[in-house]
Amino acid sequence: MSDSPSPVARVVRGLTQDHHIRIAALDATPLWDGVRRGHPHLQGDACACLTELLSATALVQSRGHSAERLQLLLKGSGRARAVVADAWPDGTIRGVLDLSDQQEGAWVLAPGTIQVMRSNPDGQPYVGHLELVEGTVAAQVEAYLQISEQVQASVTLWCDPSTGEAGGLLVEPLPHCPPERLARLVDAIEGLEVVPNWERSTEFLLAWINQGEGTEEISATELHYRCRCNRESLLGTLRGFPLEQKVDLFAEGNTLDVRCDYCGKAYPITRDDLLAGLEPGSTEPSQP
């Protein structure tokens, strides 16, 4: 008997029936599973922090009107020295968390920076930097949207490290949203606190913000937690190093295991892979 298909994370974009509020809702529990499998050295609460940043990245990416790669990088003074989430237009998403020496307190903590990198289809990147604000991963993303993109939006993220139940909600009032509708929206977002995580499906979230069934679904994207590393791209990066640095890499032998930060996969690289055809002091292959 064949195995049942694995659950897939899914981000759904919608518009409330009154056309006053744009919504992006995400069921991120399958991303938690990918994080746990890909980073077995991380404890549950560290995996929860990384899953929340993955969720935020997927939600922000869903706002784009064209295919783009989006990377969010948080560098702070908390228990996480850095947290990175990387998402592609095809639904591939991956991430990594670098532990600091801090043993207690918040995972993401100011002072620090948030870096947002967008790459459009022709590969041209846009990189923006902001200082971290006080608060959670959601607060950092809200501040970025407000300051860098002049977007007033609410971001809600959750991940229970004991169960892996995870998800996110990005709500954006559109121009000319009436004050009374905005007030009801605030009540709905605050009221979400009483809804258990297991009940927060994308369908439920869309109806909750819409205050009833009938949300107009704009798009839906499946997300798959997996790495995109390969030996060829890794070699391409290493070949760009100065010759002296390449030589230093093999100071202790002729083979070096280079491990991907995102997935932990090790690639054996030999001295000949990088140094064949190079003369001392040269950065180009020697001519025959």
C-alpha positions as a Markdown table, in Angstrom:
| # | Residue | x | y | z |
|---|---|---|---|---|
| 1 | Met | 0.0 | 0.0 | 0.0 |
| 2 | Ser | 1.4 | 3.4 | -0.9 |
| 3 | Asp | 2.2 | 6.0 | 1.7 |
| 4 | Ser | -0.2 | 8.9 | 2.1 |
| 5 | Pro | 1.2 | 12.2 | 0.8 |
| 6 | Ser | 3.0 | 14.4 | 3.3 |
| 7 | Pro | 1.1 | 17.6 | 4.4 |
| 8 | Val | 2.1 | 20.7 | 2.6 |
| 9 | Ala | 2.3 | 24.2 | 3.9 |
| 10 | Arg | 0.0 | 26.6 | 2.1 |
| 11 | Val | -0.3 | 30.4 | 2.0 |
| 12 | Val | -3.6 | 31.8 | 0.8 |
| 13 | Arg | -4.2 | 35.4 | -0.3 |
| 14 | Gly | -7.7 | 36.8 | -0.1 |
| 15 | Leu | -9.9 | 39.9 | -0.1 |
| 16 | Thr | -12.7 | 40.5 | 2.3 |
| 17 | Gln | -16.2 | 40.6 | 0.9 |
| 18 | Asp | -16.4 | 44.3 | 1.4 |
| 19 | His | -13.1 | 44.8 | -0.5 |
| 20 | His | -11.6 | 46.8 | 2.4 |
| 21 | Ile | -9.0 | 44.3 | 3.7 |
| 22 | Arg | -6.4 | 42.2 | 2.1 |
| 23 | Ile | -5.4 | 39.0 | 3.9 |
| 24 | Ala | -2.6 | 36.4 | 3.6 |
| 25 | Ala | -3.1 | 33.3 | 5.8 |
| 26 | Leu | -0.6 | 30.5 | 6.3 |
| 27 | Asp | -0.7 | 27.0 | 7.7 |
| 28 | Ala | 3.0 | 26.5 | 8.6 |
| 29 | Thr | 2.9 | 23.3 | 10.6 |
| 30 | Pro | 4.6 | 21.3 | 7.7 |
| 31 | Leu | 7.4 | 23.9 | 7.8 |
| 32 | Trp | 8.0 | 23.1 | 11.4 |
| 33 | Asp | 8.5 | 19.5 | 10.4 |
| 34 | Gly | 11.0 | 20.5 | 7.8 |
| 35 | Val | 12.9 | 22.6 | 10.3 |
| 36 | Arg | 13.0 | 19.8 | 12.9 |
| 37 | Arg | 14.3 | 17.4 | 10.3 |
| 38 | Gly | 16.8 | 19.8 | 8.8 |
| 39 | His | 18.2 | 21.1 | 12.1 |
| 40 | Pro | 18.3 | 18.3 | 14.6 |
| 41 | His | 20.8 | 20.1 | 16.8 |
| 42 | Leu | 18.2 | 22.9 | 17.6 |
| 43 | Gln | 15.9 | 22.7 | 20.6 |
| 44 | Gly | 12.2 | 23.1 | 20.1 |
| 45 | Asp | 12.0 | 26.8 | 21.0 |
| 46 | Ala | 14.8 | 27.6 | 18.6 |
| 47 | Cys | 13.0 | 25.7 | 15.8 |
| 48 | Ala | 9.8 | 27.7 | 16.7 |
| 49 | Cys | 11.7 | 31.0 | 16.2 |
| 50 | Leu | 13.0 | 29.9 | 12.8 |
| 51 | Thr | 9.6 | 28.6 | 11.8 |
| 52 | Glu | 8.1 | 32.0 | 12.7 |
| 53 | Leu | 10.6 | 33.8 | 10.5 |
| 54 | Leu | 9.9 | 31.3 | 7.6 |
| 55 | Ser | 6.2 | 32.1 | 8.0 |
| 56 | Ala | 6.8 | 35.9 | 8.0 |
| 57 | Thr | 8.9 | 35.5 | 4.8 |
| 58 | Ala | 6.2 | 33.6 | 3.0 |
| 59 | Leu | 3.6 | 36.1 | 4.0 |
| 60 | Val | 5.6 | 39.1 | 2.9 |
| 61 | Gln | 6.6 | 37.3 | -0.4 |
| 62 | Ser | 2.8 | 36.7 | -1.0 |
| 63 | Arg | 2.4 | 40.5 | -1.3 |
| 64 | Gly | 4.6 | 40.7 | -4.4 |
| 65 | His | 3.0 | 41.2 | -7.8 |
| 66 | Ser | 5.8 | 39.5 | -9.7 |
| 67 | Ala | 8.0 | 36.4 | -9.1 |
| 68 | Glu | 10.8 | 37.2 | -6.8 |
| 69 | Arg | 13.1 | 35.5 | -4.3 |
| 70 | Leu | 12.9 | 37.0 | -0.8 |
| 71 | Gln | 15.3 | 36.6 | 2.0 |
| 72 | Leu | 14.9 | 38.0 | 5.6 |
| 73 | Leu | 17.9 | 38.1 | 7.9 |
| 74 | Leu | 17.7 | 39.1 | 11.5 |
| 75 | Lys | 20.9 | 39.8 | 13.4 |
| 76 | Gly | 20.4 | 40.6 | 17.0 |
| 77 | Ser | 21.7 | 40.5 | 20.6 |
| 78 | Gly | 19.4 | 37.7 | 21.8 |
| 79 | Arg | 19.7 | 33.9 | 22.0 |
| 80 | Ala | 19.9 | 33.9 | 18.2 |
| 81 | Arg | 23.0 | 35.6 | 16.8 |
| 82 | Ala | 21.3 | 35.4 | 13.3 |
| 83 | Val | 18.1 | 33.9 | 11.8 |
| 84 | Val | 17.7 | 33.6 | 8.1 |
| 85 | Ala | 14.7 | 32.6 | 5.9 |
| 86 | Asp | 15.0 | 32.3 | 2.1 |
| 87 | Ala | 12.0 | 31.8 | -0.2 |
| 88 | Trp | 11.8 | 31.3 | -4.0 |
| 89 | Pro | 8.8 | 31.9 | -6.3 |
| 90 | Asp | 8.4 | 28.2 | -6.9 |
| 91 | Gly | 7.4 | 27.7 | -3.3 |
| 92 | Thr | 10.8 | 26.4 | -2.1 |
| 93 | Ile | 11.7 | 27.8 | 1.3 |
| 94 | Arg | 14.6 | 27.2 | 3.7 |
| 95 | Gly | 16.2 | 28.7 | 6.8 |
| 96 | Val | 18.9 | 28.6 | 9.4 |
| 97 | Leu | 19.4 | 29.8 | 13.0 |
| 98 | Asp | 22.8 | 30.6 | 14.4 |
| 99 | Leu | 23.0 | 30.2 | 18.2 |
| 100 | Ser | 24.7 | 32.9 | 20.3 |
| 101 | Asp | 26.2 | 32.4 | 23.7 |
| 102 | Gln | 23.0 | 33.7 | 25.4 |
| 103 | Gln | 21.2 | 30.9 | 27.3 |
| 104 | Glu | 18.1 | 32.8 | 28.4 |
| 105 | Gly | 15.8 | 35.6 | 27.2 |
| 106 | Ala | 14.3 | 36.5 | 23.8 |
| 107 | Trp | 15.6 | 34.8 | 20.7 |
| 108 | Val | 15.5 | 38.1 | 18.7 |
| 109 | Leu | 16.6 | 41.1 | 20.6 |
| 110 | Ala | 17.7 | 44.7 | 19.8 |
| 111 | Pro | 20.1 | 46.1 | 19.2 |
| 112 | Gly | 20.6 | 44.6 | 15.8 |
| 113 | Thr | 19.4 | 44.8 | 12.2 |
| 114 | Ile | 16.9 | 43.3 | 9.8 |
| 115 | Gln | 18.0 | 42.8 | 6.2 |
| 116 | Val | 15.5 | 42.3 | 3.4 |
| 117 | Met | 16.8 | 41.1 | 0.1 |
| 118 | Arg | 14.5 | 40.9 | -3.0 |
| 119 | Ser | 15.7 | 39.4 | -6.3 |
| 120 | Asn | 13.5 | 40.0 | -9.3 |
| 121 | Pro | 13.3 | 37.5 | -12.2 |
| 122 | Asp | 16.3 | 39.0 | -14.0 |
| 123 | Gly | 18.4 | 38.4 | -10.9 |
| 124 | Gln | 18.9 | 42.1 | -9.8 |
| 125 | Pro | 18.8 | 42.2 | -6.0 |
| 126 | Tyr | 17.4 | 45.0 | -3.8 |
| 127 | Val | 18.8 | 45.0 | -0.3 |
| 128 | Gly | 17.4 | 47.1 | 2.6 |
| 129 | His | 18.5 | 47.4 | 6.2 |
| 130 | Leu | 16.7 | 48.6 | 9.3 |
| 131 | Glu | 17.5 | 48.7 | 13.0 |
| 132 | Leu | 15.6 | 46.1 | 15.0 |
| 133 | Val | 12.8 | 47.4 | 17.2 |
| 134 | Glu | 11.7 | 46.0 | 20.5 |
| 135 | Gly | 9.5 | 43.0 | 20.2 |
| 136 | Thr | 9.0 | 39.7 | 18.4 |
| 137 | Val | 9.7 | 38.5 | 14.9 |
| 138 | Ala | 6.2 | 39.8 | 13.9 |
| 139 | Ala | 7.1 | 43.2 | 15.3 |
| 140 | Gln | 10.2 | 43.4 | 13.1 |
| 141 | Val | 8.3 | 42.6 | 10.0 |
| 142 | Glu | 5.6 | 45.1 | 10.8 |
| 143 | Ala | 8.2 | 47.8 | 11.3 |
| 144 | Tyr | 9.9 | 46.9 | 8.0 |
| 145 | Leu | 6.6 | 47.1 | 6.1 |
| 146 | Gln | 5.7 | 50.4 | 7.7 |
| 147 | Ile | 9.1 | 52.1 | 7.3 |
| 148 | Ser | 10.4 | 50.6 | 4.0 |
| 149 | Glu | 7.3 | 50.0 | 2.1 |
| 150 | Gln | 4.9 | 52.5 | 3.7 |
| 151 | Val | 2.4 | 49.7 | 4.3 |
| 152 | Gln | 0.2 | 49.6 | 7.5 |
| 153 | Ala | -0.2 | 45.9 | 8.2 |
| 154 | Ser | -0.7 | 43.6 | 11.1 |
| 155 | Val | 1.5 | 40.5 | 11.3 |
| 156 | Thr | 0.5 | 37.6 | 13.6 |
| 157 | Leu | 2.8 | 34.6 | 14.0 |
| 158 | Trp | 2.6 | 31.5 | 16.1 |
| 159 | Cys | 4.5 | 28.2 | 16.6 |
| 160 | Asp | 4.1 | 26.0 | 19.6 |
| 161 | Pro | 7.4 | 24.2 | 20.3 |
| 162 | Ser | 5.7 | 21.4 | 22.1 |
| 163 | Thr | 3.3 | 20.4 | 19.2 |
| 164 | Gly | 4.7 | 22.1 | 16.1 |
| 165 | Glu | 1.4 | 23.8 | 15.3 |
| 166 | Ala | 2.4 | 26.9 | 13.4 |
| 167 | Gly | 1.0 | 29.5 | 11.1 |
| 168 | Gly | 0.8 | 33.2 | 10.3 |
| 169 | Leu | -1.6 | 36.0 | 9.3 |
| 170 | Leu | -0.9 | 39.2 | 7.5 |
| 171 | Val | -3.7 | 41.7 | 7.4 |
| 172 | Glu | -3.5 | 44.9 | 5.3 |
| 173 | Pro | -6.4 | 47.5 | 5.4 |
| 174 | Leu | -6.7 | 49.0 | 2.0 |
| 175 | Pro | -7.0 | 52.8 | 1.4 |
| 176 | His | -10.4 | 54.2 | 2.2 |
| 177 | Cys | -11.1 | 51.4 | 4.7 |
| 178 | Pro | -13.9 | 53.0 | 6.9 |
| 179 | Pro | -12.9 | 53.7 | 10.5 |
| 180 | Glu | -15.7 | 51.4 | 11.9 |
| 181 | Arg | -14.5 | 48.5 | 9.7 |
| 182 | Leu | -10.9 | 49.1 | 10.9 |
| 183 | Ala | -12.1 | 49.0 | 14.5 |
| 184 | Arg | -13.8 | 45.7 | 13.9 |
| 185 | Leu | -10.6 | 44.4 | 12.3 |
| 186 | Val | -8.6 | 45.3 | 15.3 |
| 187 | Asp | -11.1 | 43.5 | 17.5 |
| 188 | Ala | -10.9 | 40.4 | 15.3 |
| 189 | Ile | -7.0 | 40.3 | 15.4 |
| 190 | Glu | -7.0 | 40.7 | 19.2 |
| 191 | Gly | -9.7 | 38.1 | 19.6 |
| 192 | Leu | -7.6 | 35.6 | 17.7 |
| 193 | Glu | -5.7 | 35.0 | 21.0 |
| 194 | Val | -8.6 | 32.9 | 22.3 |
| 195 | Val | -8.6 | 30.6 | 19.3 |
| 196 | Pro | -6.4 | 27.5 | 19.8 |
| 197 | Asn | -3.6 | 27.0 | 17.2 |
| 198 | Trp | -5.0 | 23.7 | 15.9 |
| 199 | Glu | -8.2 | 25.6 | 14.8 |
| 200 | Arg | -6.4 | 28.3 | 12.9 |
| 201 | Ser | -6.6 | 26.8 | 9.4 |
| 202 | Thr | -6.3 | 29.1 | 6.4 |
| 203 | Glu | -10.1 | 28.8 | 5.8 |
| 204 | Phe | -10.9 | 29.7 | 9.4 |
| 205 | Leu | -8.5 | 32.7 | 9.3 |
| 206 | Leu | -10.0 | 34.1 | 6.1 |
| 207 | Ala | -13.5 | 33.8 | 7.5 |
| 208 | Trp | -12.5 | 35.2 | 10.9 |
| 209 | Ile | -11.1 | 38.4 | 9.4 |
| 210 | Asn | -14.0 | 38.6 | 6.9 |
| 211 | Gln | -16.4 | 38.2 | 9.8 |
| 212 | Gly | -18.1 | 35.4 | 8.0 |
| 213 | Glu | -17.9 | 33.2 | 4.9 |
| 214 | Gly | -17.4 | 34.7 | 1.5 |
| 215 | Thr | -13.8 | 35.9 | 1.3 |
| 216 | Glu | -12.7 | 36.3 | -2.3 |
| 217 | Glu | -9.6 | 34.0 | -2.7 |
| 218 | Ile | -7.0 | 35.6 | -4.9 |
| 219 | Ser | -4.3 | 33.0 | -5.0 |
| 220 | Ala | -2.9 | 30.0 | -3.1 |
| 221 | Thr | 0.8 | 28.8 | -3.1 |
| 222 | Glu | 2.2 | 25.5 | -1.7 |
| 223 | Leu | 5.4 | 25.8 | 0.3 |
| 224 | His | 8.0 | 23.1 | 0.5 |
| 225 | Tyr | 10.8 | 23.2 | 3.1 |
| 226 | Arg | 13.9 | 22.0 | 1.2 |
| 227 | Cys | 17.4 | 23.2 | 0.5 |
| 228 | Arg | 18.6 | 24.2 | -3.0 |
| 229 | Cys | 22.3 | 23.5 | -2.4 |
| 230 | Asn | 24.4 | 21.5 | -4.8 |
| 231 | Arg | 28.1 | 20.7 | -5.4 |
| 232 | Glu | 28.4 | 22.9 | -8.5 |
| 233 | Ser | 27.1 | 26.1 | -6.9 |
| 234 | Leu | 29.3 | 25.4 | -3.8 |
| 235 | Leu | 32.3 | 25.0 | -6.0 |
| 236 | Gly | 31.4 | 28.2 | -7.9 |
| 237 | Thr | 31.5 | 30.1 | -4.6 |
| 238 | Leu | 34.8 | 28.6 | -3.4 |
| 239 | Arg | 36.5 | 29.3 | -6.8 |
| 240 | Gly | 35.8 | 33.0 | -6.3 |
| 241 | Phe | 38.1 | 33.0 | -3.2 |
| 242 | Pro | 41.6 | 34.4 | -3.4 |
| 243 | Leu | 44.2 | 31.7 | -4.2 |
| 244 | Glu | 45.9 | 32.1 | -0.8 |
| 245 | Gln | 42.6 | 31.4 | 1.0 |
| 246 | Lys | 42.0 | 28.4 | -1.2 |
| 247 | Val | 45.4 | 27.0 | -0.3 |
| 248 | Asp | 44.7 | 27.6 | 3.4 |
| 249 | Leu | 41.5 | 25.5 | 3.2 |
| 250 | Phe | 43.7 | 22.4 | 2.5 |
| 251 | Ala | 46.3 | 23.1 | 5.1 |
| 252 | Glu | 45.4 | 19.8 | 6.9 |
| 253 | Gly | 44.8 | 17.5 | 4.0 |
| 254 | Asn | 43.8 | 17.1 | 0.3 |
| 255 | Thr | 40.0 | 16.7 | 1.0 |
| 256 | Leu | 37.7 | 19.2 | 2.7 |
| 257 | Asp | 34.1 | 18.5 | 3.8 |
| 258 | Val | 32.1 | 21.7 | 3.2 |
| 259 | Arg | 28.8 | 21.6 | 5.0 |
| 260 | Cys | 25.7 | 23.5 | 3.9 |
| 261 | Asp | 24.5 | 25.8 | 6.6 |
| 262 | Tyr | 20.8 | 25.4 | 5.6 |
| 263 | Cys | 20.5 | 21.6 | 5.5 |
| 264 | Gly | 23.7 | 20.2 | 6.9 |
| 265 | Lys | 24.7 | 18.2 | 3.9 |
| 266 | Ala | 28.4 | 17.7 | 3.5 |
| 267 | Tyr | 30.2 | 18.0 | 0.1 |
| 268 | Pro | 33.7 | 16.5 | -0.2 |
| 269 | Ile | 35.9 | 19.0 | -2.0 |
| 270 | Thr | 39.4 | 18.0 | -3.1 |
| 271 | Arg | 42.5 | 20.2 | -3.6 |
| 272 | Asp | 42.3 | 19.5 | -7.3 |
| 273 | Asp | 38.7 | 20.7 | -7.5 |
| 274 | Leu | 39.9 | 24.2 | -6.6 |
| 275 | Leu | 43.6 | 24.4 | -7.4 |
| 276 | Ala | 44.1 | 22.3 | -10.5 |
| 277 | Gly | 45.8 | 24.4 | -13.2 |
| 278 | Leu | 46.6 | 27.3 | -10.9 |
| 279 | Glu | 50.2 | 28.5 | -10.4 |
| 280 | Pro | 51.4 | 30.0 | -7.1 |
| 281 | Gly | 50.4 | 33.7 | -7.0 |
| 282 | Ser | 47.9 | 33.3 | -9.9 |
| 283 | Thr | 44.1 | 33.5 | -9.8 |
| 284 | Glu | 43.6 | 32.1 | -13.3 |
| 285 | Pro | 44.4 | 28.7 | -14.8 |
| 286 | Ser | 47.8 | 28.5 | -16.3 |
| 287 | Gln | 48.1 | 28.2 | -20.1 |
| 288 | Pro | 49.5 | 25.0 | -21.6 |
